[in-house]
Amino acid sequence: MTTRASAARYARALFDVALQESNPEQVERDLTAFSALLDQNAELHTVLTNPGIPIQGKVGVVREIVARAGWSAPVGKLLLMLAERDRLATWRDLVERYRERLLEHQQVIRAEVTTATALSPERTAAIEQRLATATGRRVMLSTRVNPAIIAGVVTRIGGTVYDGSIATQLDAMKQRLEQI
């Protein structure tokens, strides 16, 4: 099984347990804290993800971290289980998959809007509101600027792209003219 598939299974199981026994938002905060800890400490990251380090050493380190951090029980149990199975290298994917499940549970979708020039806060809020109305969900909107689109808007929601850019329209027109 690939690391991503394994991480998805662990994230799904953790989310199910968090719904029953804990607070899913708190679990996400605890996972984020663990991620930050590994990001800030390269030595710790190396110790926990290096397959050459004995599993019992990893388990001891994780047990100590969990005891000191005071994270929720589901997160502590998961981290210990990952250490025992030498699967701590999946943590980045696991956190990402868990966040996706949490957003889905909260009826939140991520959208990205790309424009040729920066949007005003009012325009951004208006687009966010329209997307929320169209999808029936809350929207986490991020914006990007790409002068190459000339004008218009390119919106990505999940895997779907809505391209209303002038650059794309000009390209389509060029292709039609070349066919004549």
C-alpha positions, 0 to 999 in steps of 0.5 A: 500500500502506498504512503498516501493510501495508508495515510488516508486510511489512518486519517479516516479512522482517526476522524471516525474516532474523533467524531465518537470520542473527542472533538474533531477540531481539537484533533486537527489542532493537535495534529497541526501541533505535531506537524509544527513540532517536526517542522521546527526540529529537523533532528526529531523529524529524522529520528521519527521518520528514518527507517534505520532507527529502531522502532522501540526508540521511536516509540519511546520518543513519541510516548514522551512527546505525547505525555508532555504535549497533553494532546487528545487521546485519539491523537496520542494513540494514533501517534504511538500506533504509527511509531509501533508500525514504523509509519510515522513517515506518513504524518504529512499526508495523514494531516492533509487527509484529516483536514480534508475530512474535517472540512467535508464534515463541516460543509466547507470547500476550498476554492481558488480564484486567479485574476490578472490584478489583485482583488479588493477585499469587497470583491473577494467577499462578493465572489466568496458569497456567490460561490457559497450560494452556488455550492450550498457550502461555506467557502474557504477562498484563496486568491492568486494574481497571474497577469498572463490571464489578461483579464477575467477570472479563473476559479478552481473548486476541488478538481473543477476549473471554471475558466473565464479568462480573456487569455483562454477566450483569445486562445479558443478564437485563435484555434477557430480561426486556424481551422478556417 
